Amino acid sequence: MCCHHFAMRCFAGAIPAISLPQNTGRELMRYFTNAVGVSAIRKGLAFGASATALVFAASPALAQDEAQTESDQIAQELGSSDSGNNIVVTGSRLSIPSGMETATPVTAIDEEEIDNLDPGALIQAMNTLPIFINNDSPNSNAGFFARSGTGNLNLRGLGTNRTLTLLNGRRIAPSTAFGGADINLIPAAMLKGVENVTGGASAAYGTDAVAGVTNFLLDTKFTGLEVNLQAGITERGDGFNYEGSIAYGTPFSDGRGHFLFSAEVNAMDPIFSYKGRDWYKGYGLLDSDADGIDEVWPDVRSSRVTFGGLISGPPGFSFNNFQFNDAGGVSAYQLGVASDGAIGAIDARTSGGSGDDINCGEVCNVWPDTDRYSVFAYADYDLTSNLKIFAQYMRGKSHLFENATPRGSGVGFPTTFTVFSDNFYLNKYYPQVAAAMIGTGTAAAPQYASFSLRKMCSIEDCGALYYEERTTQNIGTAGFEYSFDTDGFFDGWQADGYYQYAESKKVWDQFGLRVDRVFAALDAVDDGTGNPVCRVTLFGSNDFPGCSPVNLFGVGGAGNPTPDGYDYITGMDPGVQIDTPLYFADTGFDLGITDSYTSTNAKRAITTFKQQFAELSFRGQVFDLPAGPISMAFGGSYRKDSIYQINRDQANPSSNHATGHPVLCNGQSPGLRGVSGGDCANTVGTQYSKTSNIQGSADVWEIFGETLIPVFNTGHGQRANLNLAARWADYEGSGQIWSYKGSLDVSIIDDLRLRGTYSRDVRAANLNERFNKTGGIGTVLDPRISQADMTACAAANPPPTSVNCTASYSVTTFSGGNPNVNPEKADTYTAGVVFQPSFFSGFQLSVDWFKVDLKGAIGQVGLAEVARRCYEDNDPLFCGLITESTTDKTPAGGYPLMILVGDQYVNVARSYVEGIDAEMDYSTDVNVFGGENERLSFRAFGTWLFERSNTGAALPSNNFDPVPVHFEGFGSFPKFRATGFVTYNNGPFNINFTGRYLQSTKIQNPATAGAAGITIENNKIPSTFYLDTRMNYDFELSGTDAQVYLSITNLLDKDPPVVATYSFFTANATQTFNALHDVLGRRYTLGLRIKM
């Protein structure tokens, strides 16, 4: 008998011969792995290969199944039942007779298939289904206060904010203001299946269901005690992970009530580099022959910036293009076998050479450090034969830690490190460089007063930087179910009502380079007694208390470190009591709110998201037609979302981004010099971390109705059902809007069923799009700069001077919310066929065409379009989003430098997706080895993507264009994706093989490549096939049912294809596409389940 899910103490008691250590967590799980032996895990491969050969050699013995797809059957089994022989399936509010299908396509998988898809976090299993594209996973964190790397689903690739997630048919509150529930917090120990509605479902469930609905169904009748323990590790010996759960259920009060409890814990060690993965060669792009076409080269590294620092001085300076090396000296930068751009130029890079390797040996995050736990409790009680009450509580907590990229950037945009000739560390450790700066001048008036130090900070000096986030979510639900037992219209009907309160608190920490301090600390001079001191101190400045001079020459000071200086220019000062009024993005100081706290060593943003939701609905049958009963449902709901976000930033405690400027400009403090123009007057002290204090709320009132009308039923397999639904909603700030749906399901013969739907779906803006003001770093295209400006600038600044003479440069950015943005509207169409031939028993096939046309999509026009609408159209709305420097000019053209550019959410975009989903199932009894219930099953899902396009939104090229930009066949949008299972059962033994295929795509999209067109020599990402396996064996252990299982993910140890790119901003090459391909390699998971 197969059992599911776990507790550590049960495992320990079941195997007394193993003496477990007293500690728990990672150490306990490592002990478990070592006790069993990784080598023993690997031996399972040989057995798995043998089983595969036997499975495929089997000859089928045909058996007839019902005329439904496997998803239909699972949906029927998972659907909640009412007092009669009726069920409610995902995608509908109706109570329909068991066995009757609806027209909306549903992809359903049960708990065993979820386990087969991936043994890790729930989001990893969902990632393998082709209907999902670009889900948010733990390894997809986008940085400080960007969308976090949790577990948010993304149906069709339309965005996680357009996929609605339900738990037992009830809405789950988003984990952040960005929208999208974190499914990793769902109690997998109680999970019995997942249903995915792949058509629009706004009429049934409301906003967010534009792309569809995913409903996680828990077993609320679970009885007994079930425990599970598993541990895993990669083939390379890293990425150690463990998971444990316990589930308990029991009836009480003579069966009138039922109580459930579950708890889970999961963790995975970080992988912070590609070391040990010999396929990683640092492949990047460079144009070695200046023909405008980039070639793919290994070991691509920057020739503009190094970890030790590259000297970029005025023309004629003898040490130009020398680097500070690890030996404590300087050496000429030597280019590698192929190069692109002159040394020190903006985007210069080379293959090999003498520069520091800034590839993913240090700065890439393959997988963050993650851990989470969740608890779940549920109880229901039959007060009467007609009335049941229930209460449910779910709490989840997750933690994520990852190193930041870039590690404190001194690449020149926006931050430039300037070294002056009187620098203490330069004169003491590199006197030859200091002497060359004096040249024909004097110490007081050197020939070369300063040079730029092009440096990417290392973890040994100013680059020990990280992001960390902690999320705590609590959801409480209480409700009732009432069955009407009375004469009249409502006889046999059921009423359902519930109230839900959810609160999610996310604490974001960024430990980063302090651009408000680094310029003063870098400008270290002799204090007159042979000791280093910050120059500003000698001038009596009080703006840099505790300033500690820093040595940034070489990695970690090349043997002469300044640890106090590194601490001073990174992070915050812990233990400081701060009391401050708070400045809010929309109201300033008018709210009169203050914050009092003791500082930590990092900048912190605390976001609290709250949701209240109440719903009352009725469903039942109205009267009978000759073809069957008419089903109806109606109801209403109320929802209120609110957000409260505050920042704790020592550099700007109030977060006053209007007049607070912690980064002082040259001359604003006595003795201050060397401040780069891109940082001057910055409103945040920590590099790339602009966030604002915000608060806001929005509510919505809704009423809805739905009906299913049997059109005809001959009783001989010919029948038709018409499904109609509508919903009216009144959104605060956006007004009233309707959503509606019509669908038709027709069976022509027993073997064939046709289905089709049309729906108008809507989505209101989430709290991020309404209220948020976050920021970071971005690149803007300045429309004021002409080609003549660029040509003149280049002529005046020949190499090796690395002046940016282009129209593109980096700026600090913020994303602006819009509380009055209108809801989106989408027209969704599906049409499909379900085929189960009577002549091929056990075989089922469904094929469904889908199209989603989303107009008025909420989006941003992009930085370049903001600039164009200001400087070319003189639009005051967009000009108000730009802040110009009062001192610095663009090198090309001499225009005031843009230093801050905002991008507000508006209804500007159109998103379109069209394709075909297919599902194939086949199951048959076989007689190969003999045994109990010997059976062979096949199941496959495939998605063909005809079109996935955006129009008018911020596109990768930052060009606003009314012409659709197509993404199908590019990047993470393969035109064909498929996942298939092969499962063999024989009594207590089960083996499954899961294959996943991704069609080839292209790296560079001609629609976003600009005037130059495709500039990559090999623009193709090869197709990829991954194979996983899982083996289960059920047995009896001390009188209890038990199961041991082994999962091997990426069985063939398939290397990810080379996807060569290069970023001058992060100064490293990336040769993989983590969103699409497996970068961990073969990995093993061994586990034990016990059920009592």
N, C-alpha and C positions, 0 to 999 in steps of 0.2 A: 504493500500500500504506500502510495507516494504521500509524503508529508512536507510541510513547509514551515520555515522561519525559526528564531533561536534565542538561547541565553547561555552565557558562559558557564554558569555553575552547573547546569545540566550536563553540558559536555564534559566538564571535569569529573562529575560524579559517575558518568557513564563509562569512563575509561580510567579506572583507579590505578592501573599500572603505570600511568604517566604522572609523574610528580610535577605539578604545575607550580610556577613561581608565584609568590604572594602578590606581586604587583600586577597591574592590569594595563589595558591600553595597548600601545604599539609593542611594548616589551612582551606582553603575554602572547600577542598574535605572532610575533617573530618566533617565540618559543614553539608555538604550534606548528609553524611552517618548518622550522628546523627539525622538530620531532618526526614529522612525516617524511621530510626530505624533498628538496627541489628535484633531485635526481629521480625520486620515485614518481614525481609528477610528470617528468619528461618521458618516463617509460610508458605512460599512457598513450603516447603518440603511436607507438607501434601497434598497440591493441586497437586504437581508433582506426588506423589505416586498414587493418584486417577486417574490421567490422564493416567498413565502407564497401570493400570488395564484395562481401557477402550480401550486403543490403542490395546492391545494384544487380547482383546475380539472381535475385529472387524473382519468381514468376507469380503474377497476380492471380488471386481467386476472387472474382468479381462479387460485389455485394451492393444492393440498391440502397441509396440514402434518400432523404426528403428533398423536394425540389427547392432548395435554398442554397445560397452560397455559404461557405464556412463562416463568413462574417455575419450573415443573417442568423445562422444557427447560434453562434456565440452571443449575438445581441439578444436573441430570444431567451437564452439561458441566463444572461446577466441582467435582463430587464427586471425592474421591480414589479412585484405582483400586487394586486388589490384584493378586495374581498371575494371577487368572483374569479373566473378563469381568464382573467385579463392581465395584460402587462403594459408597462410604460417603458419605451425604448428611447435612447438618446436621439435628440433631433425633433422630438415631438412632446407635447404636453398631454397627449391623449392616452386614454385607457382603451386598448384595442384587444380583440380576442387573440389568444395565444395562437401563433402560426400565421397570423396576418402580417404582411409586410407593408412598409411605407416606401414612398418613392425616393426619399433622400438617401444617397449612398452613405453607407457606414462601413468603416474599416474597424473590425473588432479583433482583439487578441486576448487570450486568457492568460492566467498567471504563469503557467508553464512556458508559454511562448515568450513572455516577457523575460523569464529567467534564461531562456535559450538565446535571446537577442544579445544580452550583455549581463554579466554577473555583478556589475558595479552599480553606481547610482542610477536612479530611474531615468534621468535625462539621457544617459548613455544608451540605454536600450531604445528609447524613442528616436534617438538620432539615426538609427539604422533603417527606419521606415522611410520609403521614398517620398511619401507625402509631406515630410518635414524637410525644410531647407534652412540652414543657418540658424539652428536653435542656439540659444545662449547656454553655454556649458561652463564648468569651472575654469577651463583653460581659454575662455574667450573674453576675459576681463578687458575692458577698454581703457582703464586708467582711473585716475581720481575723479570720483563723482561722475563717471560715465556709466553706461549700463553695466551692471556688475555681472561677473561670471557665475551666475547661479544656475537655475534650471528652468528656463523660460522657453515655451514651445513656439514654433514659427511655421504654421501651416502655409504651404505654397510659397514660402519666402516673401510673403506680404508684410511681415513684421510681427514681432511678438505681441505688440499692442493690438493686433487685429485677430488674435486667436484667443477665444474664451476657454477658460479651464473650469471644469466643474468637479465636484466631489459628491458622488451619489446624487447627481442631478442638481446640486445646489452650487451657486457661484462661489469660487474661492477668491478671496481678496488678493489683489496684487501684492507682491512682496516689496515693491518700491513704487515711487511716483511715475516711473517709466511705463508702468503697465506690465501685465504678464505675471502669473502666479509661479512661485518657485515649487516645481513639482517634486524636487528632492526632499521636501518636508512632508510629503504625503506618506502615511504609514504603510510601507510596502508589505509589512508583516500581515496586514489584513486585506491586501489587495486581491481581488478575484478576477479582475479584468479591466480592459480599457476599450472604450468605444470612441472612434474618431468620426465625426460628421464632416465630410469633406465638401459640403455645400453650405451656402450662407444660412445662418440660423438666427438672425436678429429678431425675426418675428416671434420665435419661440422663447428666446433667452435675453434679448436686449442687446445693448451696445457691446462692442468688442468682437462679436461673432461674425465679422465680415468674411474672414477666410474659412471659418468653421468652428467646431466645438470639439474639445477633447474631454471626455467624461471618465474619471477614475472611479471605479465601483468597488466599495468595500463590502466584505462579508459581515453583515451586522447580525448574522445568526451563528457565527463561529462559536464552537463549543470545544473546550479542552485546553490543554497547554501545549504550546508549540515553540520550540527554540531552534535557533540557527546560529552557526558559527562558521565564518569563512575567512580565509586570508589569501592574498595573492602577491605576486612579484613578477617583474618583467624578466625576459631572457637575459638582460644585461645586469640583473641583480639590483636594479633601482626601482623606484615607484612602489615600494612596499605599501600594501593597503590591507585593511581589514574591515569587516562588517559584522555586526551582531544584532540580533533582535529577539524579542520574546513577545508572544501573543497569548492572551488568556481570555476565554469566554465561558460564561456559565449562565444558565437560566436561574431564576429565583422566583419565590412566591408561587410555587406550583406551576411554573411555566408562564405565568402572566407577565413576567419581566425578563429582560436579558441584559447582561452586563458584559462589556468588552474593555480590555486594556491591552495596549501594546507599547513597546519602547524599542528604539533603534539607535545604534551608534555606527558611524562610518568615518573612516579617515584614510588619507593617502599621503605618503611622504612626497615632498616636492622633487621635481627634476628641473634644475636650473641651468642645464647646458646640454648640448648634444654629444658630450664626451661619452665614448663607449659605443656610439652608433657610427660605424665606419662608413656608412653611406653619406654622412654629412661631410661635404668638402667645401662649404662656404661658397656654393655656386651663386654668382651674381651676373649682372649685365654691365658691359662696357663696350664702347665703340672704339676698337683699337686702330682702325684704319680710316677714321674720320669720314666714312661714307654715309653717315646718318642712320646706320643700322647697327643696333646693339647685338653683340654676340654673347653667348654663354661661356663664362670662364670660371674655373675653380678658384678658391682662396681670394675672392675679391674683397679688398679692404680700402679704406679711405686713404687718399694721398692729399687730403686737406687737413685732416685732424688725426692725432694719435693719442693713446693713453698717456704717454709721457709729455706730450706737447710739441707742436711743430711751430718753428719760428717763422713769422710772416711780417717782415719789416718794410721800411721804405725802399724804393729802388736804390740799388747800389750797396745796400748793407751786406757785408760779406757772409753773414751767417743765415741769410735767407734760405729757407727750405732745409735747415738743419733741425734735428729733433733731439730732445733730451732723452737719453737712453737709460737703461736699467743699471748701467755700470757707473752712473754718476757723472757722465760726461756728455758731450754732444757729438753727433755724427751726422754726416750728410744723408738725407733721405734718398734711398735708392729705389727706383721704380722696379716693378717686376717684369715678367715676360710680356705683358701687354698692359697698356694704359689708356686712359680716357681723360683728357684734360691736363693742363699744366699743374705741377705740384702747387698746392695751396689754393687752387681755383675752387669755386663754389661746390661743384659736383664732381671734383676730381677723384678718380679711383684707379686702382691697379690690381693686377693679379699677381699675388706674391709680393716680393720686394722686402725692404728692410723695415717697413713701418710696423707698428704694433698691430697684432691681429685683433681687430675689434669685432670679429664675427661672433657667432653664438656660443663660443667657448665660454664666454662670461656673461653676456648681457641678455641672452634669450631665455624666456621662460617656457620650457616645454610643457610643464604641468605645475600649477601652484601647490602650495601646502594647504590642504583642505581638511576640515573635519566638521562633522555635523551630528546632531542628535535630535530625536523627535519623540514625543509621547502622544498617545491618543487614548481617549476614554469615551465610551458611549454607553448609554443606558436607555432602554425603552420600557414602558409599562402599560399594560392594558387596564385602564381605569374601568371600562365597561367592555362589553362585547363589541361595541361600535367605536369606542374612543381610545386611541393610543397616544401617549405623550412620550416625548424623547428629549434627550439632552446630549450634547456632544462637545468635547473640548479637544483642541489640537494645539500643541506647542512645538515649535521647532527652533533650533538655534544652529547657525552655521558660521564658520570662520574661514577666511581665505587670506593667504599671505603670498605676495610675490614681489620679486625684485623689480624695480622700475627700469624702464627703458625709454629714453636714454638716461644714463646715469649722471645727471648734472651736465648739461650740454654747454660747451664753450666753442661750438662750431662757427660762431659768428652771426647767427641769426636765431633768435634776437640777441643772444648774449655773446659779447666779445671780451676776452680777458686781455687786459693791457698791462704790459710790463715796462716800467720806466728804468732809465739807466742807473739810478741810485738804489735799485732794489737790493735789500740786504742779502738775500739768499743767492741772487745772481752774482753779486760781487764776491761773496765768500766761497761759493762752490763752483762758479763758472766765470772766473776772472777774465778769461780770454774773450768771452762774449761781452762782458761789461766794458772791457778795454776797446773792443771794436765799436761799441756804441759811442764812446767818447770820440774816437777817430781823430779828426783834425781839430776838434774843439777842445773844450775843457770840461771838468766835472760839473761846473755850474752851467755851462752852455755846450752840451755834447752835440756832436754832429748828427747823431741819431737819438732823439730824445726817448723814443719808446718803440716797441714792436708788439704785435698781436701774438698771443699764445693760443694756438688752435689746439684745444685740449678736450678730449672726452674723459670726464672724471672716472676714476677707477674705484673699486670698492676699498682700495688701500688708502684713498685720500678723500676727495670730495664726492665720491660716487656710491657710498654705502647707503643707497636710497631704496625705499620700498613703498608699496601700497598694502594696506591691510584693511579688511572690513569684517565687521561682526553684525550679523542679522539675527534678530529675535522676533519671532512672529507668534501671536496668540490669536486663536479663533475660537469663539464660543457660540454655540448654536442651541436653540431650544425651540421646540415646535410640537405640532400635533397632527394626527391623521384621524379623520372621522368618516365613518361609513354610514350613509343615510339608510335607514330601514323604515321607510314610511311609504304610504301610498302617494301617488301623484308624480309630478314631473321629476323630482329628485330621487325617486326610488332606485336604489342601487348605485347612486352616485357616491363619490368620495371627495371630501374637502381636505386640503392640506394647507398648513400655515406654519411659518417659522420666522424667527427673528435671529439675526446673526450680527455679532460685533467682532470686528477684527482690528488688530493693531500690529503694525510692523515697525520696528525700530532698527535703523541701520546706522552704525557708527563707522565712518570712513576715516582712516588715518593716512596721511602722506608725510613721509619723512624725506625731505628733499633739499636741494641746494637753495640756500638763502641768498637770493639776489639783492636783498637789502643790506647784506653784510659782506658779501664776497669781495666787492671792489675795494672796500676799506681794508680788509684783512690781507688781500693780495698785495696792496701797496705798502709793503713792509720796508722800513728804512732803519739805518743805524741810529740808536738813540744818543750817540756821542760817547758811550762807554763800551762799545763793542757788542751791544745786545740788540736784537730786533725789536721793533715797536711799530704799531700801526701809525702811519704818517699823520692821520687825522688827530691822534693824541697829542702830537707835538704842537699842533695848532690850537689846542684847547677846545676841540670839538666835544660836545656832550651828547652827540647824536648816536654814538656807538659805544655805549658802556660795556666794559668787559672785552673790548676788541682784542682778539688774539691773532698775531700775524701768522700767515700760512705760507708754506712752501709747496707750490704746485709744479715744480720742475721735476720731471721724471715721475714714474709710478710710485706713489707713496713717498715722494721726496727723494727717491733713488738712494736710500740708505740714510737720509737725513730728514726723518719725518717730523711733522709738527702736529701731534695728536690733539693738542688743545685747539689749534687753529682749525683742524678738520671738524672738530665738534662744534666750533663757533659758527662755521659756515654751512652746517647741515642741521636740520631739525630745529627744535625749539628748546628753550630752557625749562626743564621740568621742575616742578615744585614751587612755581611762582603763583601767588594768589592774585587773581585778576577779577576785578569788578568793573563792568562796562555797560553803558547803554547800547542797545542794538539798533543798527541801521538796516531797514528793510528796503528791498529793491523798489517797491512801489509807493511806500509811504514815508520813507526816510526815518526820522526819529519820532514821528508823530504818535506812534503807539505807546511810547513810554515804557517799553519792556527792557529790563536789564538782565544780565547774565553774570553769575558769580561761580567761579570754579578755580581749581588748582591745575596748573598746566601740566601736560605730559611732554614727551620729547618730540611730538609730531603735530603737524597741523591736523585739525579734526573738524569734520562736518557731521552733525547729528540730524538725521531725518526721521521724523515720526509720521507715519501714514496711518490714518484711521478710516474705517469704513463701517457704516451701519446699513443693514439691509433687512427689509421686512417684506414678506410676500404672502398673499392669500390666493389660493386657486381652487377651482372646482372642476371635476371631470366625471364624465359618465356617458351613458347612452340615452339618446332622446327618444327615438321610436324605431321600429323595424320597417325596412323596405323589403321588397321581394329579394333584393340582392344581399340583405344583411342589415344589421343595426347601424344607425347613424351615431357616431361618437362625437362628443363635443367637450371642449375645455375652455374656461375663461378665468380671468383673475386680474389682480393688480399688484403693484409693488412700489416700494419707495427705497431709494438709496441715497446716502450722503457720504461723500468722500472729502477728506480734509488732509492737509499737509502742513507741517511745521518744521522748518529747517533752520538751524543756527550753525554758525561757524565759530570755531575757537582757534583764532590765529593771533599769536602774540605780536606779529608785525603790524596788524591792523585789527585790533580787538573788536571794534564795533562793526567790522566789515563794511565800512563806509567807502564805497567805490566811486562816490561822486567827488569828494574832496580829500579823502584819505590817500596819501601817496607815500608809503613807507620807503620806497626806493627813491632816494634823493638823487638829484641831478648834480652834475659837476658844478662846484661853486656854491651849492645850496648849504653846504656845511663847511666850516673852515678846514682847508687842506684836502678836501675830497676831490679826487680826479680819477680818470679812467673808467667812469661809468659809461656803459655802452648805450647808444641811443635807443635801442630796442627795449631796454629795461628802465630807462629814465622815466620817473613819475609813474611807475607801475603801482597798481593798488594792492598787490599781494606781494608778500616777502618771499614765499616759497615758489620756486620756478614752476610754471605750468599748473597752477592750482587755483585759478580764479573761480570762486563760488560765492553765492550771496545768501543772506538771510531772507527767507521767504515764508509766507504763510498764505493760506487760501483754502477755500472749500467750494464745493459744487454739489447740488443735489438734482435728482430726477424723479418725477412721478410717471408711472407707466400703467397702462391697462392693455390687456391682450385677450385674444380669442382665437380658437382653432377648431376645425371640424374635419371629420373624415366621412365622406359620403360614398357608400358602395353603389357604383353606377350599374353594374350588372354582374350576375353570377349564375352561370348555366348549370353549375353542379358537376360539370364534366371537364373542369380545368380552365374554362374561359371565364375571366372575371376582370373587373376594372374598379379602381378606387380613386376618388378625387379628394385631395387634401388641400384645405385652404386655411390660412392663418394671417392675422394682422395684429399690429401693435402700435399704439399711440404713445408718444413720450414727450414730456415737457422738461427740457434741460435748462437749468439755471444758466443764464448768460448766452444761451444759444437758441432758445425758443423751442417751438413745437415741431415735431417731425413724425412721419409715418414710416413704418416698415411693414412689408407684407410678403406673402409667399403663396404660390399655387403649384401643385404637383399632381401628376397622374401616374398611376401604376396599373399596367394592363398585362394580363396573362392570356396569351393567344392559344397556346397549347400547354400541356403539362411540362414540356421541356423548355419552354421559352417564356420569359417575362420581360416586358419593356417598362422603362421608368423615365420620367423627366420632371424637372422642376424649373421654376423661375422665381427669383426672390429679389426684392429691394431690401438691401441691408444697409445699416447705418452704424457709425461709430462717432461718439462724442469725444472731444479732446480729453486726454488724461491730465492729471495734475501737473506733470512735467511740462506738457505743451501749453497749459494755461498759465502757470505761475513761475516756473523755474528760471533762474538766471545763473547758469553755470558757465565756466570758461576753461580755456586751455591755450593751446598754440595752434596756429593754422597758417596757411599760405594764401596771400591775396594777390590778385592780378590788378595792378594799378592802371586804370584806363587813361590816366593823364599822361603816362609815359609813352612817347611815340618811338617808332623805329629810329628816327633821326636822333632822338635823345639817347637811345642805347648805343648807337654808332659813335656819337661824339664822346660819350662816357668811356667806351672801350678804347678809343684812340688816346684819351687823356690818361688812362690808367692801364698801361701795358703790363703783361706778366713780368715779374712774379707778384705784382700787387694784386691782391685778391679782393678787389672792390666789386660789389654786386652791381653790374650795369644792366641787369635785366629789369623787366617790369614786375617780376614776382619777388615777394619777400615775405618773411615770417612776421606775424603780428600776434598779439594777445587777443583772444576771442572770447565772446560770451554768447550763450544761446538764450534768447529771450522768449519767455512765455507770453501768451496772448489770451487773457481770460474770456474774450468775446469771439474766439475763433469758432466758426460754424461746424456742425457735424459733417462728416464725410458721408457720401452716398455711393453705394455700389449696386450694380445690376449683376446678378449671378444666375448662370444658366447651367443646367446639367441635363444630359440625355444618355441613357444607357440601356444595356441589355444584360439579362441574367440567363445563362444557358446551362441546363443540366440534362444531358441527353439520356433518355431511357435505355438506349442501346450501349451506353458506356457507364455502367454503374459505378458510383463513387466519385465521378468526375463532375466538377462545377467550375463555371467560368463566368465572370462578370467584367464588362467593359463599359466605362462611363466617360463621356466627354464632358469637360467643364470649361467654363469661361467666367472670369470675374473682371468686370470693368468698373474700376473705382475712380470716381470723378470728384473734384473738389477735395482731394486728399490733403490732409494736414501735413505740411512740410515746410522746409526752409529753402530760400532761393539760392543760398550759397554766398560766400564772402565776396566773390568776384562780382556777382550780380548786385549785391548791396552797394559796392563801390561804383558800379556802372550807373545804377539808378540815382545815385547821389551826384556824381561828377558830370554825367552826361545828361540826365533828365532833370537834375536839380530838384529831386523829390525830397521834401523836408522830412518825411517819415524815415527814409533811409539815411539821409545826412545826419539825423539825430542819433544814428547807431554808430557813427564814426568819431573817434577822438584822434586829433592830429597832434604831433609833437610841436611844441613852441620853439624848439631850438634846432632839431635835426631835420635835414633835407634828404630827399632821395638822391643817390649818386647820379642817376640818370634823370636829367630834367630839372633837378633842384626844387622839387615840390615838397611841401610839408609832409613829413613822414607819417603815414598812418601807424599808430601804435596800439589802437584798440578798435576792433570791428565787431559789431553785434549782428546776429542773424535771427530774426523774429519768426515765429510760427504763423503761417497764413495758409489759406485754402488756395494753393497754387498748383498742386501737382495732380497728375493722373497716373494711376498704376493699373497695369493690365496683365492678366495671366490667362493662358489658355493651354489646354492639353488633354491627355487621356490617362485615366487610371485603369489598371486592369488587375484582377485578382484571379488566381487559378488554384484549385484545390483538388487533390485526389487522395483517397484513402482506401485501402483494401486489406483484407486478411491474407496472410501468406503462410506457407508451410515450408520453411527452410531448415530450421533446426528442430522444429517441434517445440512444444511448450505452451504455456497458458497465454492466451490473448496475443499471439504473435501477429503483428500488424505493421504495415508500411504506409507512411503518410508523406504526401508532398504538399507544400503550400508556397505560393509565390505572389509577390506584389510588384507591380511595375508602374512607373509614371513616365509618360512621354511629354515633354514640354515643347509646345509649338511656339509659344511667345511668352516672354516675361519682359515687360518694358515699363519705363517711367517717362513721363513727359512733364517738363516744367519744374521739376524739383531740383535740389542741389545734386548735381551729378559729379562723377569722379573728376571730370575735366574742369569743374567749377564754371561751366558755361550754361547759362539759362537759355534754353532753346525749345520752341514749341514742337519740334520734330521728336517723335518718340526715340528713345535710346534703348536698344534691345540688349538684354543680358543673357538670353537663352544661348547656351553653347559657350558661354564665357565664364571664367572664374568658378564660382561655386554653384553655377546653374547648368549642370549637364543636361543635354536634351533628353537623355534616358538614364533612369536610375532604377535598380531592381534589387529586391531582397527575396531570397528563397530559403525554405526549410526542407530538409529531408530527415524524417524521424522513423526510427525502427524501435518497436516495442516487443519484448518477449518476457512475459512474466514480470519479475522484479527488475529486469534490466532494460534500460532505455539509452539510446544514443541518438544525438541530433547533430546534423551538420547545417550550418547557416552560411549562405554565400551572399555577398553584397557586391554588386557591379555598378561602376560609375563610368559612363561614357566619357570619352576624351572631350576636353574643352580647350579654349584658347586663353592665353594670358591677357593679351592686349586687345581691347575692343576698338574697332575702327570708328565707332560712333563717338568715342570719348578720347580718341588719340590726337585730335587737333589737326592742324593743317599738314603736319608732317606725315600723317597716316601711321601705318604700322611700322614701328622702328625696332622690332625684335627679329633677329635672324630665324630663330626657331620659336614660333609663337604657340606651339601646341603643348598641352598638358596631356600625356598619354592616358588611355583608359586604364582602369584599375579594377582588380577583383580581389576581394578579401574572403577568406574562408575561416570560420570558427567552428569549434566542436564542443559538445558537452555530453558527458556520460553520467548517468545516475544509476545507482543500485540500491534497491529497497531491501531492508532486512529487519529482523527483530533483535532488539537489544534490551536485555533484562526485562522482557515482557512488554516493551514499548515499541512502537513503529519508528523506524529510523531510516535515514537515507544518507549515503555518502555520494558526493558528486565532484566531478572534475571538469572545469571549463578551461579551454585553451583558446584564447582570442588571437586572431591573426596567426592561424596555425602554420601557414607557409612562410611566416616571417617576411611578409611582403614589404619592401622598402617603399617609402612614398616617392612619387615621381618628382623629378626636378622641376621646380617652378621658380626660375631665377628672377629675382628682382633686386633692387638696390635703393636704399633711402639715404640721401645725403644728410637728412636731419638726424637720423639715428646712427648714421655712419656705419652701417653694417649691411651685409648681404643676407637675404633670406632665401633659402632654396626649397622651402616647403609651403604648403597651403594647409594649415592646421584645421581650418574650418571644414575641409573636405576629406583629407587623407589622414591615415593613422601614422603618427610619428613615434609611438611608443614601441612598436614591434611586438613580437610574440610575447605573450604573458599568460601566466597560469593562475588559476583560482581553485583552491581546494576547500571543500566545506562539508559540514555535517548538519543534518536536520533530525530533530527528534520530536515526536508527537505523542502526548500522553492524554 
